[in-house]
Structures are given as structure tokens and as C-alpha cells.
Amino acid sequence: MDAWVRLTCRVALVDSDALQRLCTGNSLSVVGAGYDWFDELSGLVEAMRAGQQFDAVVLGLHANGMKALPLLLDVAAEADCPLPVLYVVHDSEMALAHRLPSRMRAPPSFQMLASPVDDGALLAWLNGLDLWDRRVEGAGRRKASGG
């Protein structure tokens, strides 16, 4: 865990449910990840357009969140490189995951954890992202594009 914590991961936490945001945010803090929270994907898109950068997105997948999923394409367009997305789904909403478009269910970006998130499973997901390579590649893309 020490090697990962020193990397200082920055996560965008998007969840329309305030209590779920609080719980998942607490889990992110426990495993050593920094995060900014948004109650809607549109807020994340605006933040990225303003220059904020993230290593990953943790998205609460609720019934009202399904309507906003096309905004994930805008998130991807604003990122220097594709952002991994972790979908957090309550047991009662697991069927929603099957309604996701196939391109949003494709590995390696598609991962799903049941709510409330288990800290160990969250840490394992973050550790598996290979953030060092993602940051090096992203920095090269910014330089190449003049940004």
C-alpha cells in the first residue's frame, strides 16, 4: 500500500446520493486517495474543462444516474487519456449495469463494486490501475498537443 499512497491518486467521485457520496468518499480517504466529489457528471465535465485532472472516476450508478451516462463520453473527451471508471451499484440496482451500452462495459475501464464499497476491494482496484504509466503517457500527450 505504501508505494500506491506515495503516488497520490486523484479520483473524481460522482454520486447524486449525498449519503453514498459521503460513504464512498470516506473509503477513498481511508485507502489514501484524494478526491473531488460531484453530484452530477455535468459538474465533472465542467471541472475538467476548467483544467482539473483526475486519474479515475468512481460513479454511483443509480436510476437517475443512468440518464446522465452519455456525459461519460464528454468526460473521456476532456481527459488526456482514457479514464478508468468504477461503477458503484447497490444490490437492488445491479440490473442497471446490464443496461449500460456495451462500450461502457468493456474492460479495462469497466469495473463494478457493490455499495457500500469494501475498502480492500477499492484499494485493489486503485492499485490495479498502473497510475504511473497513465501519468507518463498523459504528460507526453499534453506536451505533444502543445498543452
Secondary structure, 3 states (H helix, E strand, C coil): CHHHHHHCCEEEEECCCHHHHHHHHHHHHHCCCEEEEECCHHHHHHHHHCCCCCCEEEEECCHHHHCCCCHHHHHHHHCCCCCCEEEEEEHHHHHHHCCCCHHHCCCCCEEEEEECCCHHHHHHHHHCCCHHHHHHHHHHHHHHCCC
